Amino acid sequence: MDFLEIIDRAIAEHRVVRSNLSVMGGAMNDLEATFSLQKTHASWAQGSVDALVENVDRLRQTVDQLGAGINRHFGFEEQYLPPVFGGTLMKALIFEHNEVRKRLADCRALIATDIMGLPQEKLLVYRSDIQQKLSDLTQTMEGHASREETVYFMLERALKAEKEGKAA
C-alpha cells in the first residue's frame, strides 16, 4: 500500500460514519463508536432508576463493540501510518489513541460494578457517573477524530499534488 492509499483508506473509514451513522457492526471505527455512545448516553439520561439495571447489559455490549472497533481502527493506523506520519506526528497520534483507550477503560471499569441491590440514591449516583464517563469518552473521541481528519486531508492533498507533479 502506498502512502496515498493508506491515507485514502483512513479517510474512507471516517466517511463511512458520516454517510451511515445508524450502522453499528463489526467494522466500527472511532466515529461510529462515538455516535453509538451518544445514543446510549441519551437513553440513560431519559431512563428511570428501574430501567438502569436493564440498560447495563446494553451498555456493556455497546462498549465491547466500541472497544473492538477501536482496536481494529487504531491497529490499522498504528501499523500503516508511521512511515506516512513520521516519528513525531506518530507519537502524537499514539498519545491520543492512548487517551481514548484510557477513557474506554474507565467506562469498562465503572460498567463492571455490581449494582444489584444498591439503594436508589446509589443507583442515581452510579447513573450520573456513567453519564459523565460516556461524555468524557465521546468528547475525547470527537476531538481526536476531528484532528485526525484534518491531518489526513492535508496529507491527501499534498500526496495527490506530488503524484501529479505539482508539489509546492
C-alpha positions in Angstrom: 0.0 0.0 0.0 1.4 3.4 -0.9 1.1 6.5 1.3 -1.9 7.9 -0.7 -3.7 4.5 -0.4 -3.2 4.5 3.3 -4.5 8.0 3.8 -7.4 7.3 1.4 -8.4 4.2 3.4 -8.2 6.1 6.7 -10.4 8.9 5.3 -12.8 6.3 3.9 -13.2 4.8 7.3 -14.2 8.2 8.7 -16.6 8.9 5.8 -18.5 5.7 6.3 -19.7 7.0 9.6 -20.8 10.3 8.2 -22.9 8.6 5.5 -24.3 5.9 7.6 -24.4 6.8 11.3 -27.0 4.2 12.2 -24.9 1.3 11.3 -23.3 -0.4 14.3 -21.4 -3.5 13.4 -18.1 -5.3 13.5 -16.3 -2.7 11.3 -16.9 0.2 13.6 -14.3 2.9 13.7 -13.9 5.6 16.3 -16.6 7.9 14.8 -19.2 5.2 14.5 -18.5 4.3 18.1 -18.9 7.9 19.2 -22.4 8.0 17.6 -23.4 4.8 19.3 -22.2 6.1 22.7 -24.2 9.3 22.2 -27.4 7.2 21.5 -26.7 5.0 24.6 -25.9 8.1 26.7 -29.2 9.7 25.7 -31.3 6.7 26.7 -29.6 6.6 30.1 -30.3 10.2 30.7 -34.0 9.6 30.0 -34.4 6.3 31.8 -35.7 5.7 35.3 -33.8 4.1 38.1 -35.7 0.9 37.3 -34.5 0.9 33.7 -30.9 1.5 34.8 -30.3 -2.2 35.6 -31.7 -3.2 32.2 -29.5 -0.7 30.4 -26.3 -2.0 31.9 -26.3 -5.1 29.6 -26.9 -3.0 26.5 -24.2 -0.5 27.6 -21.8 -3.4 28.2 -22.5 -4.6 24.6 -22.0 -1.1 23.2 -18.8 -0.6 25.0 -17.5 -4.0 24.0 -18.3 -3.3 20.3 -16.7 0.1 20.7 -13.5 -1.5 22.1 -13.3 -4.0 19.3 -13.9 -1.3 16.7 -11.3 1.0 18.2 -8.7 -1.8 18.4 -9.2 -2.6 14.7 -9.2 1.1 13.6 -6.3 2.1 15.8 -4.4 -1.1 14.8 -4.6 -0.1 11.1 -3.4 3.4 11.8 -0.6 2.3 14.1 0.6 -0.3 11.6 0.4 1.7 8.4 0.8 5.4 9.4 4.3 5.5 10.9 6.1 5.9 7.5 3.5 8.4 6.4 3.4 10.5 9.6 7.0 10.2 10.7 8.2 9.8 14.3 6.9 13.0 16.0 3.4 13.0 14.5 3.0 9.3 15.1 3.9 9.8 18.8 1.2 12.4 19.0 -1.3 10.1 17.3 -0.5 7.2 19.7 -0.7 9.6 22.6 -4.3 10.5 21.5 -5.1 6.8 20.9 -4.0 6.0 24.4 -6.2 8.8 25.8 -9.2 7.2 24.0 -8.2 3.8 25.3 -7.9 5.1 28.9 -11.4 6.7 28.7 -12.7 3.5 27.4 -11.1 1.5 30.2 -12.6 3.9 32.7 -16.1 3.3 31.2 -15.5 -0.5 31.3 -14.4 -0.5 34.9 -17.4 1.5 36.0 -19.8 -0.7 34.0 -18.3 -3.8 35.7 -19.5 -2.5 39.0 -22.1 -4.8 40.6 -25.2 -2.6 41.1 -27.7 -5.3 42.1 -29.3 -4.4 45.4 -27.9 -0.9 45.6 -30.3 1.6 47.1 -31.9 4.1 44.8 -29.6 7.0 45.8 -26.5 5.0 45.0 -28.0 3.9 41.7 -28.7 7.6 40.8 -25.0 8.4 41.6 -23.9 5.4 39.5 -26.0 6.6 36.6 -24.6 10.1 36.9 -21.1 8.7 37.0 -21.7 6.6 33.8 -23.1 9.6 32.0 -20.0 11.6 32.9 -17.6 8.8 31.8 -19.5 8.4 28.5 -19.5 12.1 27.9 -15.7 12.3 28.6 -15.1 9.4 26.2 -17.4 10.9 23.5 -15.7 14.3 23.7 -12.2 12.7 23.6 -13.2 10.6 20.5 -14.8 13.5 18.7 -11.8 15.8 19.2 -9.4 13.1 18.2 -11.4 12.2 15.0 -11.6 15.9 14.0 -7.8 16.5 14.5 -7.0 13.2 12.7 -9.2 14.1 9.7 -7.5 17.5 9.4 -4.1 15.8 9.1 -5.5 13.2 6.7 -6.9 15.8 4.3 -3.7 17.8 4.4 -1.7 14.8 3.6 -4.1 13.6 0.9 -3.8 17.0 -0.8 0.0 17.0 -0.7 0.3 13.4 -1.8 -2.1 13.9 -4.8 -0.2 17.1 -5.8 3.1 15.2 -5.6 1.7 12.4 -7.6 0.6 14.8 -10.3 4.0 16.6 -10.3 2.6 19.7 -8.7 4.5 19.6 -5.4 4.8 23.1 -3.9 
